Amino acid sequence: MNKIEEFAEEVKRNIASLRSDADLQAMSRIWVREITRHHYSYNFSWLGRPIIQLPQDIVAIQELIWNVKPDLIIETGIAHGGSLILSASILELIGGSGRVLGVDIEIRDHNRAEIEKHPMAKRIDMIQGSSIDQNVANQVADKAKGKKRVLVFLDSNHTHNHVLTELKLYAPFVTKGSYCVVFDSIIEDMPQGAFPERSWDKGNNPKTAVWEYLKTTDRFEIDKDFEAKLLITVAPDGFLKCIRG
């Protein structure tokens, strides 16, 4: 075993240790719970655009993109565009013709303008419309046609029914060895009523949608090692690895 392989094995042992440490995992969930009321995830940007993600999840995204090397990344939820810029920048480093497709029910004019003038805009396409509208899904299907490696990030409306419909529409595009990442599944681990101004809550959120969806397919499994090594993530049970074509 060479030094690179030795280090990889050490990392595997570290992850296994973290995965078995229930106290540390509980502490991590408490930390996420407490920072949520401070809108902590709003504090970060990627190459000049607000990204609204935890730093740990930003690292996870780049790792997935680098490992999968997708031809297409489908993202639901655009907001300020930081996540699109992140995905496009990693694709730019990889090289090739990989593209990012963002879908949002409302792409605000000021955000669209900032995204379109960004250097990474050359790898980005956007569709305005509800991600669960069949006409929008058909447009995404046209973009995904013929792609060998597809990665999906779901981060729009966080209600159970919306995310479940997104999974039914977009998870089938994910190719073997790639991922469908469902963000904000952490809502299920938050106290009841933690989001009084939102339509999602404990029992009605992305994690409950993931659990329901996985009852209907054998193509995906939850990558528990991914969330174990992060500890801090908004996507517990949300890193879905495609294990069958």
Steps between C-alpha positions, in 0.01 A plus 500: 500500500647838395482823696194629312312177569609509865357850541173397331470210746565735791218724380267200480582414861440859605158502333406168658596640840292814444205295379501298821529803729135568587586775750704697247226465239243626751722796588530583131122502459471733799757733344307514174177561690648793691664675202183479289330787683800719413467424125859376515492353149432847354850613597695337216561554131670318217699705249300807586145362520311413821472122524276441807665173598704381796876494429508125562234444234689725258802272542275196452361642176843558349612153604199338334544698179871424482445128559199456271619738226145543371401607150199672653412632846130565558421739786155597622504827691721785376456793743810721463677249276796412719439127474480521121830690498658242731394211278608678183839593645583141591390386154728768355794358696418149384484614139281358227150612413312444829211735565279610788124533462321705765123498551308748714139612515623862514838619379512857619628750247791624713616144570469396136704803397779417745507135395499579129795741526709261709800331331345159575176588319640329191424165664158590643147469361190606692132416477239712676201302618391258770732201519196272533325641191501229235587749226808605697592137567470432127747781428741351752456157338598649165819640655578167668449293186815312403700605808720223642547641851231709670506646852189650663465750786150564638472823698178684423167473684562276802153352558458122493274492195714740298826317567340160443376618162846639419655165588257319271575744217877551530655206685448276194751719312775415751748252361660206679778613735367855513277665762172672560557734795188614685577811702333621822399154616625633835153653545380162630758520780398850607242580770135509398407852390858610430392654170180691584504703178552199274273225372739223607559360847584183689310219328466698176840556343771365267606217734148359522484523120829309469374225729179471298681500166747231601208263562432510125848441352810288541719733291610713795643456846572761766873560521529518879879523480472833319298667773710327771821657376336843469323489840370850425257483206150610405456175307489205746357200310517724194813371327337242275747290302381335181607136520313368195470625145 
